[in-house]
Amino acid sequence: MPSEKVLQQKQQLVADLKAKLEESVAGVLVDYKGITVAEDTKLRKELREAGVDYFVVKNTMLRFAMNEVGYEELTKVLEGTTALAVSKEDPVAAAKILAKFAEDSKDKFTVKAGFVEGKALDAAGVNELAKLPSREVLVAKVLGSLNAPISGFANVLNANLRGLVVALNAIAEKQGA
């Protein structure tokens, strides 16, 4: 039986994990077994620059937190070494970085599962999420598609005005002749 102090520490850890999960728009669970310290340092730096929190977590503590938040289906992947990457703002940042790292590191580092906007994803779902364009690219595409009809309308109006100018010039030449 754990002491009261240890039990309180574990309960606080679960509460902190639960808060991180609730605050996050997306998260990815990975198995990091086999990567070097240098690789891990490089990965952490890249994740930090993208605004993603990445940390190693005990499976038991994470299981309790996930059950409290409603991610019960993700608890089945909580075996072996587990690290969690969560993002409060960008739903694809963690998936993009970790999927690419897993692809580059071959069998040493694997994506286990993830979640986005309250929905659980398996490893294949996380990899599909990683293939999505960044938020900036999506916004640019939407703005471009919204701008296209307006540009087309302006071109039609300008063509009509150009035609009118040509017709008026032709009339003026006939009258002057």
Kinemage of the C-alpha trace (Angstrom):
@kinemage 1
@onewidth
@group {chain A} dominant
@subgroup {mainchain}
@vectorlist {calphas} color= white
{ca met a 1} P 0.000 0.000 0.000
{ca pro a 2} L 1.584 3.319 -1.023
{ca ser a 3} L 2.043 6.003 1.570
{ca glu a 4} L -0.374 8.921 1.704
{ca lys a 5} L 2.287 11.275 0.320
{ca val a 6} L 3.029 9.038 -2.691
{ca leu a 7} L -0.678 8.591 -3.343
{ca gln a 8} L -1.222 12.363 -3.313
{ca gln a 9} L 1.701 12.859 -5.721
{ca lys a 10} L 0.240 10.309 -8.107
{ca gln a 11} L -3.210 11.868 -7.879
{ca gln a 12} L -1.690 15.275 -8.639
{ca leu a 13} L 0.168 13.816 -11.629
{ca val a 14} L -3.064 12.330 -12.977
{ca ala a 15} L -4.843 15.662 -12.449
{ca asp a 16} L -2.051 17.501 -14.314
{ca leu a 17} L -2.197 15.005 -17.188
{ca lys a 18} L -5.975 15.333 -17.330
{ca ala a 19} L -5.676 19.137 -17.512
{ca lys a 20} L -3.093 18.881 -20.332
{ca leu a 21} L -5.365 16.532 -22.277
{ca glu a 22} L -8.394 18.786 -21.818
{ca glu a 23} L -6.490 21.936 -22.861
{ca ser a 24} L -5.099 20.317 -26.012
{ca val a 25} L -6.681 20.319 -29.464
{ca ala a 26} L -4.538 17.361 -30.482
{ca gly a 27} L -2.093 14.840 -29.126
{ca val a 28} L 0.043 11.939 -30.264
{ca leu a 29} L 1.262 8.905 -28.313
{ca val a 30} L 4.579 7.401 -29.393
{ca asp a 31} L 6.893 4.551 -28.507
{ca tyr a 32} L 10.346 6.114 -28.290
{ca lys a 33} L 12.334 2.965 -27.482
{ca gly a 34} L 15.687 2.895 -29.267
{ca ile a 35} L 16.283 6.540 -30.120
{ca thr a 36} L 19.504 8.185 -29.003
{ca val a 37} L 19.779 11.148 -26.667
{ca ala a 38} L 20.906 13.319 -29.593
{ca glu a 39} L 17.875 12.271 -31.660
{ca asp a 40} L 15.567 12.902 -28.703
{ca thr a 41} L 17.088 16.344 -28.098
{ca lys a 42} L 16.667 17.285 -31.757
{ca leu a 43} L 13.060 16.037 -31.741
{ca arg a 44} L 12.203 17.923 -28.553
{ca lys a 45} L 13.664 21.140 -29.976
{ca glu a 46} L 11.610 20.812 -33.159
{ca leu a 47} L 8.425 20.102 -31.183
{ca arg a 48} L 9.063 23.006 -28.796
{ca glu a 49} L 9.541 25.396 -31.748
{ca ala a 50} L 6.167 24.236 -33.121
{ca gly a 51} L 4.444 24.924 -29.786
{ca val a 52} L 4.048 21.255 -28.867
{ca asp a 53} L 4.600 19.894 -25.334
{ca tyr a 54} L 6.398 16.533 -25.412
{ca phe a 55} L 7.090 14.415 -22.373
{ca val a 56} L 7.592 10.845 -21.241
{ca val a 57} L 4.746 9.553 -19.124
{ca lys a 58} L 3.975 6.457 -17.087
{ca asn a 59} L 1.342 4.302 -18.763
{ca thr a 60} L -0.624 3.765 -15.554
{ca met a 61} L -0.895 7.474 -14.793
{ca leu a 62} L -1.827 8.300 -18.386
{ca arg a 63} L -4.432 5.519 -18.389
{ca phe a 64} L -6.167 7.073 -15.374
{ca ala a 65} L -6.104 10.552 -16.945
{ca met a 66} L -7.390 9.284 -20.309
{ca asn a 67} L -10.245 7.434 -18.670
{ca glu a 68} L -11.249 10.620 -16.861
{ca val a 69} L -11.164 12.678 -20.072
{ca gly a 70} L -13.001 10.104 -22.215
{ca tyr a 71} L -10.171 8.644 -24.307
{ca glu a 72} L -10.719 5.075 -23.083
{ca glu a 73} L -10.079 3.579 -26.546
{ca leu a 74} L -6.536 4.981 -26.490
{ca thr a 75} L -5.624 3.128 -23.300
{ca lys a 76} L -5.156 -0.157 -25.189
{ca val a 77} L -1.906 1.193 -26.738
{ca leu a 78} L -0.395 2.081 -23.370
{ca glu a 79} L 2.291 -0.594 -23.252
{ca gly a 80} L 6.056 -0.317 -23.319
{ca thr a 81} L 7.695 3.087 -23.458
{ca thr a 82} L 5.269 5.955 -23.997
{ca ala a 83} L 5.728 9.633 -24.678
{ca leu a 84} L 2.917 12.109 -25.232
{ca ala a 85} L 3.005 15.189 -27.449
{ca val a 86} L 0.136 17.661 -27.074
{ca ser a 87} L -0.646 20.908 -28.828
{ca lys a 88} L -2.980 23.611 -27.546
{ca glu a 89} L -3.295 25.456 -30.873
{ca asp a 90} L -2.217 23.548 -33.996
{ca pro a 91} L -4.043 20.236 -34.480
{ca val a 92} L -1.538 18.875 -37.018
{ca ala a 93} L 1.847 20.090 -35.712
{ca ala a 94} L 2.582 17.146 -33.401
{ca ala a 95} L 1.342 14.583 -35.918
{ca lys a 96} L 3.448 16.067 -38.747
{ca ile a 97} L 6.677 16.198 -36.760
{ca leu a 98} L 6.311 12.817 -35.047
{ca ala a 99} L 5.127 10.941 -38.156
{ca lys a 100} L 8.088 12.281 -40.128
{ca phe a 101} L 10.481 11.384 -37.304
{ca ala a 102} L 9.001 7.871 -37.103
{ca glu a 103} L 9.368 7.446 -40.860
{ca asp a 104} L 13.000 8.591 -40.753
{ca ser a 105} L 13.993 6.522 -37.723
{ca lys a 106} L 12.643 3.157 -38.937
{ca asp a 107} L 11.384 0.789 -36.225
{ca lys a 108} L 13.152 2.662 -33.396
{ca phe a 109} L 10.364 5.178 -32.955
{ca thr a 110} L 6.716 4.465 -33.685
{ca val a 111} L 3.449 6.352 -33.513
{ca lys a 112} L 0.979 4.458 -31.319
{ca ala a 113} L -2.190 6.565 -31.531
{ca gly a 114} L -3.493 10.069 -31.027
{ca phe a 115} L -6.467 12.353 -30.723
{ca val a 116} L -7.717 15.505 -32.366
{ca glu a 117} L -10.615 17.711 -31.254
{ca gly a 118} L -11.854 15.030 -28.836
{ca lys a 119} L -11.736 12.129 -31.322
{ca ala a 120} L -9.388 9.207 -30.879
{ca leu a 121} L -7.173 8.183 -33.802
{ca asp a 122} L -5.206 5.015 -34.419
{ca ala a 123} L -1.651 5.171 -35.800
{ca ala a 124} L -2.941 5.230 -39.397
{ca gly a 125} L -5.264 8.117 -38.515
{ca val a 126} L -2.366 10.084 -37.041
{ca asn a 127} L -0.329 9.469 -40.210
{ca glu a 128} L -3.243 10.719 -42.340
{ca leu a 129} L -3.528 13.789 -40.132
{ca ala a 130} L 0.186 14.396 -40.656
{ca lys a 131} L -0.358 14.533 -44.426
{ca leu a 132} L -2.748 17.487 -44.149
{ca pro a 133} L -1.373 20.862 -45.181
{ca ser a 134} L -0.513 23.340 -42.453
{ca arg a 135} L -3.102 25.765 -41.135
{ca glu a 136} L -1.528 28.651 -43.047
{ca val a 137} L -1.705 26.744 -46.355
{ca leu a 138} L -5.348 25.812 -45.746
{ca val a 139} L -6.261 29.415 -44.913
{ca ala a 140} L -4.482 30.618 -48.066
{ca lys a 141} L -6.380 28.074 -50.177
{ca val a 142} L -9.724 29.118 -48.702
{ca leu a 143} L -8.968 32.802 -49.213
{ca gly a 144} L -7.836 32.080 -52.774
{ca ser a 145} L -11.036 30.209 -53.539
{ca leu a 146} L -13.096 33.033 -52.026
{ca asn a 147} L -11.150 35.596 -54.043
{ca ala a 148} L -11.506 33.728 -57.382
{ca pro a 149} L -15.216 34.531 -58.003
{ca ile a 150} L -14.660 38.200 -57.172
{ca ser a 151} L -11.684 38.380 -59.554
{ca gly a 152} L -13.731 36.711 -62.272
{ca phe a 153} L -16.577 39.155 -61.762
{ca ala a 154} L -14.175 42.104 -61.924
{ca asn a 155} L -12.685 40.741 -65.175
{ca val a 156} L -16.159 40.404 -66.710
{ca leu a 157} L -17.005 43.980 -65.746
{ca asn a 158} L -13.683 45.245 -67.121
{ca ala a 159} L -14.249 43.363 -70.395
{ca asn a 160} L -17.651 45.007 -70.758
{ca leu a 161} L -16.133 48.416 -70.018
{ca arg a 162} L -13.336 47.814 -72.527
{ca gly a 163} L -15.949 46.836 -75.133
{ca leu a 164} L -17.922 49.985 -74.368
{ca val a 165} L -14.799 52.154 -74.737
{ca val a 166} L -13.973 50.523 -78.092
{ca ala a 167} L -17.553 51.078 -79.296
{ca leu a 168} L -17.539 54.723 -78.167
{ca asn a 169} L -14.215 55.325 -79.915
{ca ala a 170} L -15.583 53.793 -83.109
{ca ile a 171} L -18.676 56.007 -82.924
{ca ala a 172} L -16.556 59.095 -82.295
{ca glu a 173} L -14.378 58.287 -85.318
{ca lys a 174} L -17.447 57.875 -87.584
{ca gln a 175} L -18.911 61.165 -86.414
{ca gly a 176} L -15.638 63.000 -86.865
{ca ala a 177} L -15.165 61.615 -90.369
